[in-house]
Amino acid sequence: MEFAYYSLSMILGFVVTRWVTENFKFHLRNDSVWMHHWIVASLAMIVMLYFKIDSPLIWGGLSGVALEGLGRKNWSIRRNSGK
């Protein structure tokens, strides 16, 4: 059943992230670096791995967030000079 929770959480994480990114303009960036949500989710996963957090709901949700960001056209960490 843990895999079912993981899978449903991934779908929910993807859907919620898509809705938020389409409806709100929240960015973590400066003139040269853009911290996309897939990067933030990946960093959170690294922290969870380090602390051995084993929640399929959290892992699935963060996986959905990361996958939603990677599916977009512009997902690099370096900002284009044209902004």
N, CA, C and O atoms as a GROMACS GRO file, in nm:
protein
  332
    1MET      N    1   0.081  -0.122   0.000
    1MET     CA    2   0.000   0.000   0.000
    1MET      C    3   0.084   0.127   0.000
    1MET      O    4   0.037   0.232  -0.042
    2GLU      N    5   0.207   0.118   0.046
    2GLU     CA    6   0.291   0.238   0.046
    2GLU      C    7   0.312   0.291  -0.096
    2GLU      O    8   0.315   0.412  -0.117
    3PHE      N    9   0.326   0.198  -0.193
    3PHE     CA   10   0.344   0.243  -0.330
    3PHE      C   11   0.220   0.314  -0.382
    3PHE      O   12   0.231   0.408  -0.462
    4ALA      N   13   0.102   0.273  -0.338
    4ALA     CA   14  -0.021   0.340  -0.377
    4ALA      C   15  -0.023   0.483  -0.322
    4ALA      O   16  -0.059   0.577  -0.394
    5TYR      N   17   0.015   0.500  -0.196
    5TYR     CA   18   0.021   0.634  -0.138
    5TYR      C   19   0.124   0.721  -0.211
    5TYR      O   20   0.100   0.838  -0.238
    6TYR      N   21   0.238   0.661  -0.242
    6TYR     CA   22   0.342   0.733  -0.317
    6TYR      C   23   0.290   0.778  -0.453
    6TYR      O   24   0.306   0.894  -0.491
    7SER      N   25   0.226   0.688  -0.526
    7SER     CA   26   0.176   0.718  -0.660
    7SER      C   27   0.069   0.827  -0.657
    7SER      O   28   0.074   0.920  -0.737
    8LEU      N   29  -0.027   0.814  -0.565
    8LEU     CA   30  -0.132   0.916  -0.555
    8LEU      C   31  -0.075   1.050  -0.512
    8LEU      O   32  -0.120   1.155  -0.559
    9SER      N   33   0.023   1.049  -0.424
    9SER     CA   34   0.087   1.173  -0.379
    9SER      C   35   0.163   1.239  -0.494
    9SER      O   36   0.166   1.361  -0.505
   10MET      N   37   0.225   1.157  -0.578
   10MET     CA   38   0.298   1.213  -0.693
   10MET      C   39   0.202   1.283  -0.788
   10MET      O   40   0.230   1.393  -0.836
   11ILE      N   41   0.090   1.220  -0.815
   11ILE     CA   42  -0.009   1.282  -0.904
   11ILE      C   43  -0.062   1.411  -0.842
   11ILE      O   44  -0.072   1.513  -0.910
   12LEU      N   45  -0.095   1.407  -0.714
   12LEU     CA   46  -0.145   1.526  -0.646
   12LEU      C   47  -0.039   1.637  -0.643
   12LEU      O   48  -0.071   1.753  -0.666
   13GLY      N   49   0.086   1.600  -0.614
   13GLY     CA   50   0.194   1.699  -0.615
   13GLY      C   51   0.210   1.764  -0.751
   13GLY      O   52   0.231   1.885  -0.760
   14PHE      N   53   0.200   1.685  -0.857
   14PHE     CA   54   0.210   1.736  -0.993
   14PHE      C   55   0.097   1.833  -1.022
   14PHE      O   56   0.120   1.944  -1.072
   15VAL      N   57  -0.026   1.792  -0.991
   15VAL     CA   58  -0.145   1.873  -1.022
   15VAL      C   59  -0.145   2.004  -0.944
   15VAL      O   60  -0.171   2.110  -1.000
   16VAL      N   61  -0.116   1.996  -0.815
   16VAL     CA   62  -0.115   2.118  -0.732
   16VAL      C   63  -0.005   2.213  -0.780
   16VAL      O   64  -0.026   2.334  -0.787
   17THR      N   65   0.111   2.158  -0.812
   17THR     CA   66   0.220   2.242  -0.860
   17THR      C   67   0.186   2.308  -0.992
   17THR      O   68   0.215   2.426  -1.012
   18ARG      N   69   0.124   2.234  -1.082
   18ARG     CA   70   0.083   2.292  -1.211
   18ARG      C   71  -0.015   2.405  -1.188
   18ARG      O   72  -0.004   2.510  -1.251
   19TRP      N   73  -0.112   2.385  -1.099
   19TRP     CA   74  -0.211   2.488  -1.071
   19TRP      C   75  -0.145   2.613  -1.012
   19TRP      O   76  -0.175   2.725  -1.053
   20VAL      N   77  -0.057   2.593  -0.914
   20VAL     CA   78   0.010   2.708  -0.849
   20VAL      C   79   0.096   2.783  -0.949
   20VAL      O   80   0.092   2.906  -0.953
   21THR      N   81   0.175   2.712  -1.029
   21THR     CA   82   0.264   2.780  -1.123
   21THR      C   83   0.188   2.851  -1.234
   21THR      O   84   0.236   2.950  -1.289
   22GLU      N   85   0.069   2.803  -1.267
   22GLU     CA   86  -0.012   2.870  -1.370
   22GLU      C   87  -0.088   2.990  -1.315
   22GLU      O   88  -0.128   3.078  -1.392
   23ASN      N   89  -0.108   2.997  -1.184
   23ASN     CA   90  -0.193   3.101  -1.127
   23ASN      C   91  -0.121   3.204  -1.040
   23ASN      O   92  -0.178   3.308  -1.007
   24PHE      N   93   0.004   3.177  -1.003
   24PHE     CA   94   0.077   3.269  -0.918
   24PHE      C   95   0.216   3.295  -0.975
   24PHE      O   96   0.275   3.206  -1.036
   25LYS      N   97   0.267   3.414  -0.956
   25LYS     CA   98   0.400   3.450  -1.004
   25LYS      C   99   0.496   3.460  -0.886
   25LYS      O  100   0.535   3.570  -0.846
   26PHE      N  101   0.534   3.345  -0.832
   26PHE     CA  102   0.627   3.340  -0.719
   26PHE      C  103   0.757   3.280  -0.770
   26PHE      O  104   0.759   3.168  -0.822
   27HIS      N  105   0.868   3.355  -0.755
   27HIS     CA  106   0.996   3.306  -0.806
   27HIS      C  107   1.106   3.328  -0.702
   27HIS      O  108   1.106   3.427  -0.630
   28LEU      N  109   1.196   3.234  -0.695
   28LEU     CA  110   1.319   3.247  -0.616
   28LEU      C  111   1.432   3.267  -0.716
   28LEU      O  112   1.486   3.170  -0.769
   29ARG      N  113   1.469   3.394  -0.740
   29ARG     CA  114   1.571   3.421  -0.841
   29ARG      C  115   1.640   3.553  -0.814
   29ARG      O  116   1.591   3.637  -0.739
   30ASN      N  117   1.756   3.568  -0.877
   30ASN     CA  118   1.826   3.696  -0.880
   30ASN      C  119   1.870   3.720  -1.025
   30ASN      O  120   1.812   3.661  -1.116
   31ASP      N  121   1.970   3.804  -1.047
   31ASP     CA  122   2.009   3.837  -1.185
   31ASP      C  123   2.073   3.722  -1.261
   31ASP      O  124   2.072   3.721  -1.384
   32SER      N  125   2.129   3.624  -1.190
   32SER     CA  126   2.199   3.517  -1.261
   32SER      C  127   2.145   3.377  -1.235
   32SER      O  128   2.166   3.287  -1.316
   33VAL      N  129   2.077   3.355  -1.123
   33VAL     CA  130   2.032   3.221  -1.086
   33VAL      C  131   1.880   3.221  -1.066
   33VAL      O  132   1.823   3.312  -1.007
   34TRP      N  133   1.818   3.116  -1.117
   34TRP     CA  134   1.675   3.099  -1.101
   34TRP      C  135   1.653   2.964  -1.033
   34TRP      O  136   1.685   2.860  -1.090
   35MET      N  137   1.598   2.966  -0.911
   35MET     CA  138   1.572   2.843  -0.836
   35MET      C  139   1.432   2.796  -0.870
   35MET      O  140   1.334   2.833  -0.805
   36HIS      N  141   1.423   2.713  -0.973
   36HIS     CA  142   1.294   2.657  -1.015
   36HIS      C  143   1.242   2.561  -0.908
   36HIS      O  144   1.318   2.515  -0.823
   37HIS      N  145   1.113   2.533  -0.914
   37HIS     CA  146   1.054   2.446  -0.812
   37HIS      C  147   1.108   2.304  -0.820
   37HIS      O  148   1.110   2.234  -0.718
   38TRP      N  149   1.152   2.259  -0.936
   38TRP     CA  150   1.210   2.125  -0.942
   38TRP      C  151   1.342   2.119  -0.868
   38TRP      O  152   1.376   2.014  -0.813
   39ILE      N  153   1.417   2.229  -0.865
   39ILE     CA  154   1.544   2.234  -0.791
   39ILE      C  155   1.515   2.234  -0.641
   39ILE      O  156   1.580   2.162  -0.565
   40VAL      N  157   1.419   2.315  -0.599
   40VAL     CA  158   1.384   2.322  -0.457
   40VAL      C  159   1.333   2.185  -0.409
   40VAL      O  160   1.370   2.141  -0.300
   41ALA      N  161   1.249   2.119  -0.489
   41ALA     CA  162   1.200   1.986  -0.452
   41ALA      C  163   1.314   1.885  -0.444
   41ALA      O  164   1.316   1.802  -0.353
   42SER      N  165   1.407   1.892  -0.536
   42SER     CA  166   1.522   1.800  -0.534
   42SER      C  167   1.609   1.822  -0.412
   42SER      O  168   1.657   1.727  -0.352
   43LEU      N  169   1.630   1.947  -0.376
   43LEU     CA  170   1.709   1.977  -0.256
   43LEU      C  171   1.637   1.926  -0.131
   43LEU      O  172   1.700   1.874  -0.040
   44ALA      N  173   1.505   1.942  -0.128
   44ALA     CA  174   1.428   1.889  -0.014
   44ALA      C  175   1.442   1.737  -0.006
   44ALA      O  176   1.450   1.681   0.104
   45MET      N  177   1.443   1.670  -0.122
   45MET     CA  178   1.461   1.524  -0.122
   45MET      C  179   1.598   1.482  -0.071
   45MET      O  180   1.611   1.381  -0.002
   46ILE      N  181   1.699   1.559  -0.104
   46ILE     CA  182   1.834   1.530  -0.055
   46ILE      C  183   1.838   1.541   0.098
   46ILE      O  184   1.897   1.458   0.166
   47VAL      N  185   1.773   1.645   0.150
   47VAL     CA  186   1.767   1.663   0.296
   47VAL      C  187   1.690   1.547   0.359
   47VAL      O  188   1.731   1.494   0.462
   48MET      N  189   1.579   1.507   0.298
   48MET     CA  190   1.501   1.395   0.351
   48MET      C  191   1.581   1.265   0.348
   48MET      O  192   1.573   1.184   0.441
   49LEU      N  193   1.656   1.246   0.243
   49LEU     CA  194   1.740   1.126   0.234
   49LEU      C  195   1.845   1.126   0.343
   49LEU      O  196   1.870   1.023   0.406
   50TYR      N  197   1.908   1.240   0.366
   50TYR     CA  198   2.010   1.252   0.470
   50TYR      C  199   1.954   1.219   0.608
   50TYR      O  200   2.017   1.149   0.686
   51PHE      N  201   1.834   1.270   0.636
   51PHE     CA  202   1.771   1.248   0.766
   51PHE      C  203   1.687   1.118   0.770
   51PHE      O  204   1.622   1.090   0.871
   52LYS      N  205   1.690   1.041   0.662
   52LYS     CA  206   1.622   0.912   0.654
   52LYS      C  207   1.472   0.922   0.680
   52LYS      O  208   1.415   0.839   0.751
   53ILE      N  209   1.411   1.024   0.623
   53ILE     CA  210   1.266   1.041   0.633
   53ILE      C  211   1.202   0.950   0.529
   53ILE      O  212   1.235   0.958   0.410
   54ASP      N  213   1.111   0.864   0.572
   54ASP     CA  214   1.062   0.755   0.489
   54ASP      C  215   0.911   0.764   0.464
   54ASP      O  216   0.843   0.662   0.466
   55SER      N  217   0.859   0.883   0.441
   55SER     CA  218   0.716   0.900   0.420
   55SER      C  219   0.684   0.893   0.270
   55SER      O  220   0.729   0.978   0.194
   56PRO      N  221   0.606   0.793   0.227
   56PRO     CA  222   0.571   0.786   0.085
   56PRO      C  223   0.487   0.904   0.039
   56PRO      O  224   0.490   0.940  -0.079
   57LEU      N  225   0.411   0.965   0.130
   57LEU     CA  226   0.330   1.082   0.092
   57LEU      C  227   0.419   1.201   0.059
   57LEU      O  228   0.396   1.270  -0.040
   58ILE      N  229   0.519   1.225   0.141
   58ILE     CA  230   0.610   1.338   0.118
   58ILE      C  231   0.698   1.312  -0.005
   58ILE      O  232   0.714   1.400  -0.090
   59TRP      N  233   0.754   1.192  -0.014
   59TRP     CA  234   0.838   1.158  -0.129
   59TRP      C  235   0.758   1.167  -0.259
   59TRP      O  236   0.808   1.220  -0.359
   60GLY      N  237   0.637   1.117  -0.259
   60GLY     CA  238   0.554   1.123  -0.378
   60GLY      C  239   0.519   1.266  -0.417
   60GLY      O  240   0.525   1.303  -0.534
   61GLY      N  241   0.482   1.346  -0.316
   61GLY     CA  242   0.449   1.486  -0.343
   61GLY      C  243   0.567   1.562  -0.401
   61GLY      O  244   0.552   1.637  -0.498
   62LEU      N  245   0.684   1.545  -0.342
   62LEU     CA  246   0.803   1.614  -0.392
   62LEU      C  247   0.844   1.563  -0.530
   62LEU      O  248   0.892   1.640  -0.613
   63SER      N  249   0.824   1.434  -0.555
   63SER     CA  250   0.852   1.379  -0.688
   63SER      C  251   0.761   1.442  -0.792
   63SER      O  252   0.804   1.474  -0.902
   64GLY      N  253   0.634   1.460  -0.758
   64GLY     CA  254   0.540   1.525  -0.849
   64GLY      C  255   0.578   1.669  -0.877
   64GLY      O  256   0.567   1.715  -0.990
   65VAL      N  257   0.622   1.740  -0.774
   65VAL     CA  258   0.668   1.879  -0.791
   65VAL      C  259   0.787   1.883  -0.886
   65VAL      O  260   0.790   1.965  -0.978
   66ALA      N  261   0.884   1.796  -0.863
   66ALA     CA  262   1.005   1.795  -0.947
   66ALA      C  263   0.972   1.757  -1.091
   66ALA      O  264   1.022   1.820  -1.184
   67LEU      N  265   0.890   1.656  -1.109
   67LEU     CA  266   0.856   1.613  -1.245
   67LEU      C  267   0.777   1.718  -1.321
   67LEU      O  268   0.794   1.734  -1.441
   68GLU      N  269   0.690   1.790  -1.251
   68GLU     CA  270   0.614   1.897  -1.318
   68GLU      C  271   0.710   2.004  -1.370
   68GLU      O  272   0.692   2.055  -1.481
   69GLY      N  273   0.811   2.038  -1.291
   69GLY     CA  274   0.906   2.141  -1.333
   69GLY      C  275   0.995   2.096  -1.447
   69GLY      O  276   1.028   2.177  -1.534
   70LEU      N  277   1.033   1.970  -1.448
   70LEU     CA  278   1.120   1.920  -1.555
   70LEU      C  279   1.047   1.910  -1.688
   70LEU      O  280   1.110   1.908  -1.793
   71GLY      N  281   0.915   1.903  -1.684
   71GLY     CA  282   0.838   1.894  -1.808
   71GLY      C  283   0.821   2.027  -1.879
   71GLY      O  284   0.765   2.032  -1.989
   72ARG      N  285   0.866   2.134  -1.818
   72ARG     CA  286   0.850   2.266  -1.878
   72ARG      C  287   0.965   2.296  -1.975
   72ARG      O  288   1.070   2.232  -1.970
   73LYS      N  289   0.942   2.394  -2.061
   73LYS     CA  290   1.039   2.427  -2.166
   73LYS      C  291   1.168   2.484  -2.110
   73LYS      O  292   1.277   2.440  -2.149
   74ASN      N  293   1.159   2.582  -2.021
   74ASN     CA  294   1.278   2.649  -1.969
   74ASN      C  295   1.295   2.610  -1.822
   74ASN      O  296   1.226   2.664  -1.735
   75TRP      N  297   1.386   2.517  -1.794
   75TRP     CA  298   1.404   2.472  -1.657
   75TRP      C  299   1.548   2.478  -1.610
   75TRP      O  300   1.582   2.417  -1.509
   76SER      N  301   1.633   2.551  -1.680
   76SER     CA  302   1.773   2.558  -1.637
   76SER      C  303   1.789   2.650  -1.517
   76SER      O  304   1.702   2.732  -1.488
   77ILE      N  305   1.901   2.635  -1.448
   77ILE     CA  306   1.926   2.715  -1.328
   77ILE      C  307   1.982   2.854  -1.363
   77ILE      O  308   1.965   2.948  -1.286
   78ARG      N  309   2.046   2.866  -1.479
   78ARG     CA  310   2.102   2.995  -1.520
   78ARG      C  311   1.996   3.075  -1.593
   78ARG      O  312   1.926   3.022  -1.679
   79ARG      N  313   1.985   3.201  -1.559
   79ARG     CA  314   1.887   3.288  -1.623
   79ARG      C  315   1.940   3.336  -1.756
   79ARG      O  316   2.060   3.361  -1.771
   80ASN      N  317   1.852   3.350  -1.852
   80ASN     CA  318   1.887   3.409  -1.981
   80ASN      C  319   1.904   3.560  -1.962
   80ASN      O  320   1.836   3.621  -1.880
   81SER      N  321   1.993   3.617  -2.038
   81SER     CA  322   2.019   3.761  -2.025
   81SER      C  323   1.898   3.845  -2.067
   81SER      O  324   1.887   3.960  -2.026
   82GLY      N  325   1.810   3.790  -2.149
   82GLY     CA  326   1.692   3.863  -2.193
   82GLY      C  327   1.584   3.875  -2.089
   82GLY      O  328   1.494   3.956  -2.104
   83LYS      N  329   1.590   3.796  -1.982
   83LYS     CA  330   1.492   3.792  -1.873
   83LYS      C  331   1.355   3.776  -1.931
   83LYS      O  332   1.257   3.770  -1.856
   0.00000   0.00000   0.00000
